Amino acid sequence: MNQHRKRDLLPSDAALRRARESILRWWDTAYLDRQDSVPGRFSEEAQASLPGLRGAEPPASPKEVFAAMDIQRLRLRLDQNVPEWAG
């Protein structure tokens, strides 16, 4: 599915909204609810790659990361005309 139907496509706004809670839970489980260096790396990578998070102190919350990801999705859609996947 990922390699054939969704390849090189952005998730649509509606698809991203439907997946929001699942994404936030996954980030908590996989990256943030740990006692090692992974939470810091997650925050550093989000700040380095997403608009609006660069230089944010303290580290951005998962909801802030999601909002910044949505802004980046919209930028790619409008500035580079990347086609969308509706889900």
Backbone as CSV, one residue per row, in Angstrom:
resi,resn,N_x,N_y,N_z,CA_x,CA_y,CA_z,C_x,C_y,C_z
1,MET,0.831,-1.191,0.000,0.000,0.000,0.000,0.875,1.253,0.000
2,ASN,1.825,1.332,0.927,2.660,2.526,1.019,3.514,2.719,-0.213
3,GLN,4.033,1.650,-0.783,4.944,1.773,-1.910,4.236,2.030,-3.226
4,HIS,2.958,1.708,-3.314,2.273,1.833,-4.596,1.198,2.915,-4.625
5,ARG,0.358,2.986,-3.629,-0.764,3.916,-3.684,-0.491,5.240,-3.001
6,LYS,0.353,5.250,-1.960,0.591,6.485,-1.213,1.952,7.096,-1.537
7,ARG,2.728,6.429,-2.315,4.086,6.873,-2.610,4.091,8.303,-3.159
8,ASP,4.948,9.126,-2.596,5.130,10.511,-3.038,3.878,11.381,-2.889
9,LEU,2.963,10.999,-2.031,1.750,11.783,-1.801,1.732,12.283,-0.362
10,LEU,1.140,13.437,-0.174,0.928,13.975,1.174,-0.403,13.467,1.704
11,PRO,-0.492,13.213,3.001,-1.824,12.922,3.533,-2.675,14.185,3.423
12,SER,-3.919,14.017,3.046,-4.815,15.172,2.971,-5.069,15.702,4.373
13,ASP,-5.591,16.907,4.440,-5.940,17.493,5.736,-6.913,16.587,6.485
14,ALA,-7.928,16.082,5.768,-8.932,15.222,6.400,-8.306,13.928,6.903
15,ALA,-7.415,13.316,6.123,-6.764,12.069,6.539,-5.899,12.306,7.773
16,LEU,-5.191,13.425,7.786,-4.348,13.737,8.930,-5.185,13.985,10.178
17,ARG,-6.296,14.668,10.032,-7.182,14.929,11.174,-7.750,13.619,11.742
18,ARG,-8.136,12.710,10.837,-8.671,11.416,11.299,-7.616,10.628,12.073
19,ALA,-6.370,10.763,11.686,-5.286,9.993,12.306,-4.644,10.708,13.495
20,ARG,-5.072,11.915,13.801,-4.408,12.747,14.810,-4.198,12.041,16.149
21,GLU,-5.252,11.517,16.732,-5.131,10.886,18.048,-4.233,9.658,18.008
22,SER,-4.319,8.889,16.943,-3.450,7.716,16.800,-1.989,8.131,16.683
23,ILE,-1.724,9.181,15.939,-0.359,9.677,15.787,0.179,10.164,17.125
24,LEU,-0.613,10.944,17.837,-0.179,11.451,19.139,0.099,10.309,20.122
25,ARG,-0.764,9.289,20.126,-0.534,8.122,20.996,0.742,7.388,20.597
26,TRP,0.954,7.232,19.298,2.158,6.541,18.822,3.407,7.304,19.246
27,TRP,3.417,8.606,19.071,4.583,9.397,19.486,4.846,9.217,20.974
28,ASP,3.791,9.249,21.787,3.969,9.052,23.233,4.564,7.674,23.521
29,THR,3.995,6.648,22.934,4.427,5.280,23.199,5.830,5.000,22.662
30,ALA,6.074,5.379,21.427,7.329,5.011,20.775,8.491,5.928,21.095
31,TYR,8.231,7.200,21.334,9.318,8.159,21.451,9.394,8.905,22.778
32,LEU,8.269,9.264,23.339,8.298,10.216,24.447,8.229,9.592,25.831
33,ASP,7.600,8.447,25.958,7.441,7.804,27.259,8.587,6.816,27.506
34,ARG,9.813,7.335,27.446,11.012,6.508,27.595,11.982,7.192,28.543
35,GLN,12.918,6.415,29.027,13.908,6.938,29.963,15.301,6.968,29.342
36,ASP,15.386,7.120,28.044,16.684,7.165,27.373,16.800,8.451,26.563
37,SER,17.606,8.449,25.553,17.840,9.669,24.771,16.805,9.896,23.668
38,VAL,15.901,8.969,23.459,14.944,9.068,22.351,14.029,10.292,22.462
39,PRO,13.452,10.605,23.624,12.594,11.799,23.690,13.331,13.087,23.285
40,GLY,14.572,13.228,23.708,15.346,14.407,23.327,15.612,14.452,21.838
41,ARG,15.916,13.300,21.273,16.170,13.248,19.827,14.899,13.573,19.048
42,PHE,13.758,13.047,19.500,12.477,13.352,18.851,12.257,14.861,18.818
43,SER,12.470,15.504,19.947,12.285,16.948,20.041,13.273,17.696,19.149
44,GLU,14.535,17.305,19.176,15.549,17.968,18.351,15.240,17.841,16.865
45,GLU,14.830,16.652,16.429,14.517,16.454,15.014,13.267,17.227,14.608
46,ALA,12.271,17.276,15.478,11.062,18.050,15.180,11.411,19.528,15.059
47,GLN,12.221,20.038,15.986,12.603,21.451,15.950,13.437,21.778,14.714
48,ALA,14.274,20.859,14.285,15.135,21.109,13.134,14.372,21.069,11.814
49,SER,13.290,20.323,11.764,12.642,20.103,10.469,11.277,20.752,10.295
50,LEU,10.674,21.234,11.369,9.314,21.759,11.245,9.252,23.258,11.520
51,PRO,8.501,23.985,10.692,8.368,25.430,10.892,7.659,25.742,12.204
52,GLY,8.087,26.789,12.841,7.442,27.226,14.068,7.984,26.587,15.325
53,LEU,8.827,25.574,15.187,9.381,24.912,16.367,10.851,25.239,16.574
54,ARG,11.489,25.807,15.581,12.921,26.061,15.686,13.219,26.988,16.850
55,GLY,14.078,26.527,17.735,14.470,27.326,18.881,13.455,27.360,20.005
56,ALA,12.416,26.544,19.921,11.381,26.537,20.963,11.946,25.993,22.268
57,GLU,11.652,26.671,23.343,12.044,26.226,24.679,10.826,26.299,25.575
58,PRO,10.508,25.364,26.383,11.105,24.031,26.456,10.727,23.216,25.234
59,PRO,11.149,21.962,25.149,10.783,21.158,23.977,9.278,21.209,23.717
60,ALA,8.943,21.206,22.455,7.540,21.298,22.046,6.751,20.070,22.490
61,SER,5.485,20.288,22.783,4.585,19.187,23.136,4.203,18.427,21.865
62,PRO,3.719,17.200,22.004,3.265,16.460,20.828,2.201,17.219,20.031
63,LYS,1.309,17.928,20.710,0.281,18.698,19.997,0.901,19.829,19.192
64,GLU,1.935,20.463,19.721,2.640,21.519,18.983,3.388,20.934,17.786
65,VAL,3.976,19.757,17.964,4.669,19.086,16.857,3.663,18.741,15.767
66,PHE,2.501,18.236,16.153,1.471,17.897,15.172,1.026,19.139,14.405
67,ALA,0.810,20.237,15.098,0.390,21.485,14.438,1.469,21.951,13.460
68,ALA,2.730,21.864,13.854,3.819,22.263,12.966,3.905,21.326,11.769
69,MET,3.648,20.036,11.981,3.639,19.073,10.876,2.527,19.416,9.890
70,ASP,1.390,19.841,10.392,0.278,20.219,9.522,0.623,21.469,8.711
71,ILE,1.319,22.417,9.317,1.762,23.609,8.581,2.720,23.199,7.464
72,GLN,3.648,22.298,7.777,4.595,21.834,6.760,3.870,21.108,5.634
73,ARG,2.855,20.306,5.969,2.062,19.615,4.952,1.398,20.619,4.013
74,LEU,0.830,21.669,4.594,0.172,22.691,3.788,1.171,23.437,2.905
75,ARG,2.334,23.744,3.448,3.367,24.417,2.649,3.763,23.580,1.439
76,LEU,3.982,22.296,1.664,4.355,21.417,0.560,3.246,21.341,-0.479
77,ARG,2.027,21.290,-0.004,0.875,21.213,-0.917,0.770,22.480,-1.772
78,LEU,0.883,23.633,-1.151,0.685,24.891,-1.866,1.924,25.347,-2.632
79,ASP,3.096,25.253,-2.015,4.317,25.766,-2.646,4.867,24.842,-3.721
80,GLN,4.761,23.532,-3.506,5.344,22.591,-4.450,4.303,21.758,-5.180
81,ASN,3.044,22.021,-4.888,1.936,21.327,-5.542,2.046,19.797,-5.433
82,VAL,2.462,19.330,-4.260,2.557,17.894,-4.031,1.145,17.332,-3.946
83,PRO,0.851,16.283,-4.715,-0.494,15.724,-4.683,-0.798,15.051,-3.350
84,GLU,-2.086,14.941,-3.055,-2.534,14.409,-1.771,-3.084,12.997,-1.893
85,TRP,-3.012,12.295,-0.771,-3.637,10.985,-0.603,-4.766,11.179,0.392
86,ALA,-5.977,10.803,0.013,-7.154,11.065,0.850,-7.375,10.046,1.958
87,GLY,-6.729,8.921,1.871,-6.882,7.923,2.946,-7.966,6.930,2.724
